Amino acid sequence: MKNSIIALALLFIVSACKEKTETVKTEDYKTKTLDVTTSIYPENVTKVFNAHGSIEQWNEFKNLEFTIAKETGDEKTITDLKTRRSFIETNTFALGFDGENVWLDKKGENEYNGNPNFYYNLMFYFYAMPFVLGDDGITYANTNALTLEGIEYPGIKISYGAEIGSSPEDEYILYYNPETFKMEWLAYTVTYFSKEKSKKWSFIKYSNWQTVSGIQLPETLTWYNTEDSLPTEPRNNVQFKAVMLSKNMAADSVFAKPETGEIVE
């Protein structure tokens, strides 16, 4: 009798569960706009990239060429954007980085008084801002704004991991326009020679931009004198022309050391 009662109770429970079937509502995502953020960069960094064309569009290119107009003659630079191999040519010298070694080729009796290891990618790095700040191994942090002529430019401080490049102690601060998010100023330190953190900040003004294949790149960079780690007055301008971005990689021979060149130690 007891077993019969238990069996009837179980049958009643199962029947009740069958009658109490829930209806699950499903969403048709084909008709909805999803807010999905996939950027690996902080929001303000992404907005700066987007103000100049987007990091995704920049990453489609494999080669960058530009020419700097100088009193002593034009200086042409070609850079492989994926490997950072480089080639620089003037009327007195050529130098490059073939992916392993920096080389120098002096023309005629001309002397080269610079440091090829320091210079081979220097102007490329300044020119390709802000996109080079999307490289691996970078740490981003918000920092104090730069206030000039009544405008506050928010700052993003850039630092590097110990294994990144030949000067991981270098620091950069990108200052951007608070309304357009375009880059306006770059503050930077140089530690290549001392290999130690520096408190001396240099400033470059980014004001004239040109559109190259949908990317905003500088037409003029203006270095400023500084006082108390702040820019005061313009010191010199560097003009860029014949700028080209290409989705085709330059030939290996472009970056290779010529027979007359020498490896720089």
Secondary structure, 3 states (H helix, E strand, C coil): CHHHHHHHHHHHHHHHHHHCCCCCCCCCHHHCCCCCCCCCCCHHHHHHHHHCCCHHHHCCCCEEEEEECCCCCCEEEEEECCCCCEEEECCCEEEEECCCCEEEEECCCCCCCCCHHHHCCHHHHHHCCCHHHHCCCEEEEEEEEEEECCEEEEEEEEEECCCCCCCCCCCEEEEECCCCCCEEEEEECCCCCCCCCCCCCEEEEEEEEEEECCEEEEEEEEEEEEECCEEEEEEEEEEEEEEEEECCCCCHHHHCCCCCCEEEC
